[in-house]
Amino acid sequence: MSVRPWRDIVRRQSRQVMVGKVAVGGDAPITVQSMTNTPTEDAVATLDQIRRCEEVGADLMRVSCPTVEATQGLKLITKAAKVPIIADIHFHYKRALEAADAGAAALRINPGNIGSRARIREVVNAAKANGCAIRIGVNAGSLEKHLLEKYGEPCPEALVESALEHMKYLQDEDFHEFGISVKASDVFLAVAAYNGIAEACDYPLHLGITEAGGLIGGTVKSSIGLGMLLWAGIGDTIRVSLSAEPEEEIKVGYHILKSLGIRARGVKIVSCPSCARQGFDVIRTVEALEKRLAHITTPLSLSVLGCVVNGPGEARETDIGLTGGGNGRHAVFLSGISDHVVDDERMLDHIVGLVEAKAAEIDAVNAAAAAAAA
């Protein structure tokens, strides 16, 4: 394969922080996370949401802990969840202490909101005692009064200065197991702030365009902002903030990473928008394939093109390809080579079977390689 320097992403070098068993930063894969929207006091409902996110690949999950009852529920949640749990703390420093004792892998806090230096010290000591990481969460919508007075409005410089102030609080306590976020709902503001903090420190960065919107609008907005940053090599963990079910955030997060070639999970489908030349109903076929192949986690590629104009060319670049033909018979490509044809009636089941078989083949090769290396 030819060298393609225009596709290279040079990742920012950051220190690595452990969030439970998951590494964030350094050379670790960029992680994908979401946040539950159920009352954390209801551990059963919260775990149900976490399970759905785990099924589609969540690496980390965040839960809100505003009350004593919530941190009590957290004890059950951290024991039952398969992924590390981040406790979201706002103004009540005691909730942070309780969350650390309850098994949280990390605490999301804004140190300036916690209160006195003595309270910050208590939180840091609890984090140290329980092996918790911390995320400093700066948000354009809740900047400190003195920074708003200084800058007049939320701006990149204000977000970066806020993060650096909070960072120093933790460093002064000789605590370095933390990451930083500088979120804003304005794409330009968020991107500029993240570029600023990326230059100012080497701590891992949690990316997000906060309050991005609904499923479609929020996906587009987040893809633009996160895409710009990730393409520049900035970012160690991401959350796509949508007014949608938490598992949708995980799915979109992976699609963003797959689109940039940063991380692969499951089947990457390359499909055309369809037109009058199509030999089969591309839209309905892709909808059905996305549902029927959702259980596959092995990275592989599938092209679904309605006609021979671009179909063969796209098929040469994917593991499996389907190109619409005439008379209800369509070409199937395997590893970029035209292999056989399939008719309309058998097409969907046939492609699903081929993808499942290819995934099993890839898994077997990877398992053999791992065994040989052990």
Secondary structure, DSSP 8 states (H G I E B T S, - for coil): ----GGG---------EEETTEEESTTS--EEEEE--S-TT-HHHHHHHHHHHHHTT-SEEEEE--SHHHHHHHHHHHHH-SS-EEEE--S-HHHHHHHHHTT-SEEEE-HHHH-SHHHHHHHHHHHHHHT-EEEEEEEGGG--HHHHHHHSS--HHHHHHHHHHHHHHHHHTT---EEEEEEBSSHHHHHHHHHHHHHH--S-BEE-BTT--SHHHHHHHHHHHHHHHHHTT--SEE----SS-HHHHHHHHHHHHHHTTS---SEEEEE----TT-SS-HHHHHHHHHHHTTT--S-EEEEEESSTTTHHHHHTTSSEEEE--STTEEEEEETTEEEEEEEHHHHHHHHHHHHHHHHHHHHHHHHHHHHHH-
